[in-house]
Each structure stands twice: as C-alpha cells, then as structure tokens.
Amino acid sequence: MQQDKQPDYRPVVFRDRSAGYAFLTRSTATSEQTIEWDDGRTYPVVDVEISSESHPFYTGKARTVDTEGRIARFERRYGEGGADAGSA
C-alpha cells in the first residue's frame, strides 16, 4: 500500500445541528471548521443533516403507512375475497 495515495485518517467530530448532538470518531472527511471537544483538543467538525439522534426511524417518530386505507380500497375494488374469490 502506498502511503502518499491514502487519505488522512484522523479523529473528526460529526455534528447534527438539528438535534444538538455531536460525536467524535475517526474518518477521512475534511473540513475547514474546527471545534474544541470535551477532552480539550481541537478537531475538525463536519455538519450533517441527519444522524441517529434526528432520523425518524431511530427516534420512533416515523410516519406509519395507511395500510388500513389501502386494504379497504382493495376490498371495495375487488370484493371481500380479493383475487382468490373467483378461483374456488
């Protein structure tokens, strides 16, 4: 592996501004902005739109699909038995 062709892998802070959440990890992502972390060191910070703290799936605020309405519409269109009703 050639060292001069690999990106710099270093500690980076990812910040979700909408949730007010940040975490420190290692990454090759780059940024001109920096932030002082809890350990007193300064790290590059990358702002993200969605993280596990704000994503509807992980927060439990995901929209539920209206399956009841779809089933009722299917039954109105094709009858109570659905597609298998006429094959008996």
Backbone as JSON, one array per atom type, in Angstrom:
{
  "sequence": "MQQDKQPDYRPVVFRDRSAGYAFLTRSTATSEQTIEWDDGRTYPVVDVEISSESHPFYTGKARTVDTEGRIARFERRYGEGGADAGSA",
  "N": [[0.84, -1.18, 0.0], [0.63, 2.15, -0.9], [1.72, 4.94, 0.82], [1.49, 7.67, 0.2], [-0.76, 7.93, -1.37], [-3.0, 7.42, 0.09], [-5.85, 8.69, 1.86], [-5.86, 11.02, 4.62], [-6.42, 9.67, 7.74], [-8.06, 10.43, 10.52], [-9.06, 11.71, 13.82], [-12.36, 13.05, 13.88], [-15.06, 15.29, 14.4], [-18.48, 14.77, 14.13], [-21.37, 16.63, 13.65], [-24.73, 17.05, 14.41], [-26.76, 19.48, 13.86], [-29.53, 19.97, 14.02], [-30.46, 18.28, 16.0], [-28.81, 18.87, 18.04], [-26.58, 17.33, 18.67], [-23.45, 15.7, 18.88], [-20.65, 13.73, 17.87], [-17.54, 12.06, 18.33], [-15.33, 10.55, 16.15], [-13.26, 8.48, 14.02], [-12.2, 9.42, 10.78], [-11.96, 10.02, 7.21], [-12.99, 12.32, 6.31], [-12.95, 15.8, 5.5], [-12.66, 19.18, 6.72], [-12.91, 22.71, 7.04], [-13.73, 23.95, 9.29], [-13.41, 23.97, 12.87], [-13.66, 22.47, 16.16], [-13.67, 22.65, 19.7], [-13.28, 19.9, 21.67], [-14.6, 17.81, 24.36], [-12.36, 16.8, 25.65], [-10.53, 18.8, 25.55], [-9.01, 19.13, 23.27], [-8.66, 20.26, 19.86], [-10.63, 19.59, 17.09], [-11.41, 18.82, 13.62], [-14.66, 19.67, 12.39], [-17.6, 18.28, 11.05], [-20.61, 19.11, 9.68], [-23.72, 17.49, 9.67], [-26.84, 16.62, 8.13], [-28.68, 14.72, 9.03], [-28.66, 12.45, 11.69], [-28.39, 9.58, 13.87], [-29.71, 10.59, 16.04], [-31.64, 12.33, 15.07], [-32.98, 11.09, 13.02], [-36.04, 9.85, 11.78], [-36.62, 7.08, 11.91], [-34.94, 6.02, 13.92], [-35.63, 7.59, 16.11], [-38.23, 6.93, 16.61], [-40.32, 8.31, 15.57], [-41.32, 7.88, 13.08], [-43.3, 8.04, 10.12], [-46.31, 6.25, 9.81], [-47.51, 3.9, 7.49], [-50.57, 4.07, 5.78], [-52.01, 1.41, 5.91], [-54.47, 0.28, 6.45], [-56.34, 1.85, 5.09], [-55.56, 1.31, 2.47], [-56.11, -1.41, 2.25], [-58.9, -1.41, 2.57], [-59.64, 0.02, 0.29], [-58.76, -1.76, -1.67], [-60.5, -3.93, -1.14], [-62.98, -2.74, -1.71], [-62.66, -2.35, -4.43], [-62.13, -4.92, -5.52], [-63.72, -6.72, -4.18], [-64.67, -8.69, -1.23], [-63.19, -11.14, -1.01], [-60.92, -10.74, -2.52], [-58.43, -11.35, -4.99], [-58.46, -14.15, -5.07], [-61.08, -14.99, -4.8], [-62.73, -15.74, -6.96], [-61.63, -18.09, -7.91], [-62.4, -20.5, -6.72]],
  "CA": [[0.0, 0.0, 0.0], [1.44, 3.36, -1.0], [1.27, 5.88, 1.83], [1.19, 9.01, -0.31], [-2.02, 7.92, -2.09], [-4.09, 7.18, 1.01], [-6.3, 9.91, 2.55], [-5.5, 11.15, 6.03], [-7.42, 9.07, 8.61], [-7.81, 11.11, 11.79], [-10.28, 11.99, 14.59], [-13.23, 14.1, 13.34], [-16.34, 15.42, 15.1], [-19.66, 14.92, 13.29], [-22.33, 17.38, 14.44], [-26.1, 17.17, 13.9], [-27.24, 20.73, 14.45], [-30.96, 19.95, 14.28], [-30.69, 17.55, 17.24], [-27.88, 19.32, 19.07], [-25.82, 16.13, 19.02], [-22.16, 15.58, 18.2], [-19.87, 12.57, 18.3], [-16.16, 12.01, 17.87], [-14.94, 9.27, 15.55], [-12.16, 8.63, 13.07], [-12.72, 9.5, 9.43], [-11.14, 10.71, 6.21], [-13.7, 13.55, 5.93], [-12.19, 17.03, 5.76], [-13.45, 20.38, 6.99], [-12.15, 23.9, 7.44], [-14.21, 24.34, 10.63], [-12.9, 23.17, 13.97], [-14.41, 22.58, 17.4], [-12.95, 22.15, 20.86], [-14.04, 18.77, 22.21], [-14.61, 17.7, 25.82], [-11.02, 16.48, 26.15], [-9.7, 19.99, 25.44], [-8.34, 19.18, 21.99], [-9.41, 20.83, 18.75], [-10.82, 18.63, 15.99], [-12.26, 19.3, 12.54], [-16.06, 19.34, 12.6], [-18.39, 18.12, 9.83], [-22.03, 19.21, 9.98], [-24.56, 16.56, 8.93], [-28.25, 16.96, 8.2], [-29.41, 13.71, 9.77], [-27.89, 11.43, 12.38], [-29.29, 8.67, 14.59], [-30.47, 11.38, 17.01], [-32.73, 13.07, 14.44], [-33.63, 10.3, 11.97], [-37.34, 9.38, 12.27], [-36.62, 5.64, 12.2], [-34.28, 5.76, 15.2], [-36.29, 8.32, 17.19], [-39.56, 6.4, 16.82], [-41.3, 9.27, 15.06], [-41.51, 7.59, 11.66], [-44.69, 8.01, 9.67], [-46.82, 4.92, 9.54], [-48.21, 3.81, 6.22], [-52.0, 3.85, 5.97], [-52.33, 0.11, 5.32], [-55.9, 0.02, 6.59], [-57.0, 2.52, 3.98], [-55.22, 0.6, 1.24], [-56.85, -2.67, 2.25], [-60.31, -1.08, 2.34], [-59.76, 0.4, -1.12], [-58.62, -3.0, -2.43], [-61.73, -4.71, -0.97], [-64.04, -2.07, -2.47], [-62.42, -2.51, -5.85], [-62.12, -6.3, -5.97], [-64.62, -7.54, -3.35], [-64.15, -9.16, 0.05], [-62.23, -12.24, -1.13], [-59.73, -10.34, -3.24], [-58.19, -12.0, -6.28], [-58.68, -15.59, -4.98], [-62.5, -15.27, -4.57], [-63.34, -16.35, -8.13], [-60.95, -19.3, -8.35], [-62.88, -21.68, -5.98]],
  "C": [[0.89, 1.25, 0.0], [0.88, 4.42, -0.06], [0.86, 7.23, 1.26], [-0.14, 9.07, -1.06], [-3.23, 7.7, -1.18], [-4.53, 8.49, 1.67], [-5.93, 9.87, 4.03], [-6.67, 10.66, 6.9], [-7.17, 9.58, 10.02], [-9.12, 11.31, 12.57], [-11.03, 13.19, 14.0], [-14.51, 14.11, 14.16], [-17.44, 15.6, 14.06], [-20.74, 15.54, 14.15], [-23.67, 17.44, 13.71], [-26.71, 18.38, 14.59], [-28.73, 20.7, 14.79], [-31.28, 19.24, 15.6], [-29.78, 18.03, 18.38], [-27.0, 18.19, 19.57], [-24.53, 16.09, 18.22], [-21.44, 14.35, 18.73], [-18.51, 12.59, 17.62], [-15.86, 10.62, 17.35], [-13.76, 9.52, 14.63], [-12.73, 8.58, 11.66], [-11.69, 10.14, 8.51], [-11.81, 12.0, 5.75], [-12.86, 14.77, 6.32], [-13.14, 18.19, 5.99], [-12.53, 21.51, 7.4], [-12.54, 24.33, 8.85], [-13.61, 23.42, 11.68], [-13.78, 23.4, 15.2], [-13.53, 22.06, 18.53], [-13.82, 21.1, 21.53], [-13.9, 18.73, 23.73], [-13.23, 17.41, 26.42], [-10.05, 17.66, 26.05], [-8.95, 20.12, 24.14], [-9.26, 19.76, 20.93], [-9.43, 19.84, 17.59], [-11.59, 19.3, 14.85], [-13.7, 18.85, 12.78], [-16.78, 19.31, 11.26], [-19.85, 18.16, 10.24], [-22.81, 18.27, 9.08], [-26.02, 16.95, 9.12], [-29.03, 16.0, 9.09], [-28.42, 12.75, 10.42], [-28.88, 10.51, 13.09], [-30.13, 9.41, 15.61], [-31.65, 12.1, 16.39], [-33.46, 12.28, 13.37], [-34.93, 9.72, 12.51], [-37.36, 7.89, 12.61], [-36.04, 5.36, 13.58], [-34.95, 6.48, 16.36], [-37.68, 7.79, 17.48], [-40.66, 7.32, 16.32], [-41.55, 9.08, 13.57], [-42.99, 7.6, 11.32], [-45.09, 6.56, 9.44], [-47.62, 4.95, 8.25], [-49.67, 3.46, 6.5], [-52.4, 2.54, 5.31], [-53.8, -0.2, 5.42], [-56.68, 0.66, 5.45], [-56.73, 1.83, 2.65], [-55.99, -0.71, 1.14], [-58.32, -2.42, 1.95], [-60.53, -0.72, 0.87], [-59.66, -0.83, -2.02], [-59.91, -3.83, -2.35], [-62.9, -4.06, -1.71], [-63.9, -2.34, -3.95], [-62.61, -3.96, -6.32], [-63.02, -7.23, -5.14], [-63.91, -8.05, -2.11], [-63.04, -10.19, -0.09], [-60.95, -11.86, -1.85], [-59.62, -11.1, -4.55], [-58.5, -13.5, -6.24], [-60.16, -15.95, -4.87], [-63.13, -16.0, -5.76], [-62.71, -17.66, -8.54], [-61.46, -20.56, -7.66], [-63.91, -22.45, -6.73]]
}
